[in-house]
Amino acid sequence: MKLLAHRISENSAEIEAITAEISALLEGDDTYRCLLTVPGIGPKTASELAISIDIEDFPSHDRLASYCGLAPRNRQSGTSISSVTASRQGNKRLKNLLIFSCNCLTRTEGRWGDYYTRCRERGMSHGKALKALARKRLKVIYAVMRDRVPYAA
């Protein structure tokens, strides 16, 4: 048991050292600094977004949402088109990062907390409302990354 606790301690220290090194490398990056101004985004999330997304590859926030797996999937049968199902495609790491980083926003006052509350009042489950909140916030993230300007509510 002591050996396991020691290994966990070593791994935690190594993770912190790597995180600090990545943050130090990104300090001069405009995109990283601007992402830190978005509510609910800390150094780890900002560094992952800055490293994983080349904003020049996405002509619109819809394309970025699709890449991240936050866009609904269109289901077509003959002439009927339905987009009620969640997409299981996309970058799962970014999708989880964006959705889980919205957890803290659900309990806040203001724009993000109110949007989550309205989604819940419309009958959405917690997971669906969280995903809708992540998609809405991704629009802001896209604009911040594209224009390299700090977030302003």
Residue pairs with C-beta under 8 A, 6 or more apart in sequence:
19 43
19 44
19 47
22 47
22 51
23 43
23 47
26 32
26 46
26 47
26 50
26 51
27 33
29 50
30 148
31 50
31 55
31 144
31 145
31 148
32 46
32 47
32 50
33 150
34 144
34 145
34 148
34 149
34 150
34 151
35 41
35 45
35 46
35 49
35 50
35 141
35 144
35 145
36 42
36 43
36 46
37 144
37 150
37 151
38 137
38 140
38 141
38 144
38 151
39 105
39 108
39 112
39 151
40 101
40 102
40 104
40 105
40 112
40 137
41 49
41 101
41 141
42 101
45 97
45 101
48 93
48 94
48 97
49 94
49 97
49 141
49 145
50 145
52 91
52 93
52 94
53 64
53 67
53 94
53 145
55 64
55 142
55 145
55 146
58 64
58 67
58 142
60 142
61 138
61 139
61 142
61 143
62 71
64 138
64 142
65 71
65 135
65 138
66 87
66 90
67 90
67 91
67 94
68 90
68 91
68 94
68 95
68 98
68 138
69 87
69 88
69 89
69 90
69 91
69 92
69 94
69 95
70 87
70 90
70 95
70 98
70 99
70 131
70 134
70 135
70 138
71 87
71 90
71 135
72 83
72 84
72 85
72 86
72 87
73 83
73 85
73 86
73 87
73 88
73 89
74 81
74 82
74 83
75 81
75 82
75 83
75 84
75 85
76 82
86 128
86 131
95 134
98 134
98 137
98 138
98 141
99 130
99 131
99 134
101 134
102 112
102 116
102 130
102 133
102 134
102 137
103 130
105 112
105 113
105 116
105 133
105 137
106 112
106 113
106 116
106 129
106 130
106 133
107 113
110 153
111 153
112 133
112 136
112 137
115 132
115 133
115 136
116 129
116 130
116 133
119 128
119 129
119 132
119 133
120 126
120 129
124 132
140 151
144 150
144 151
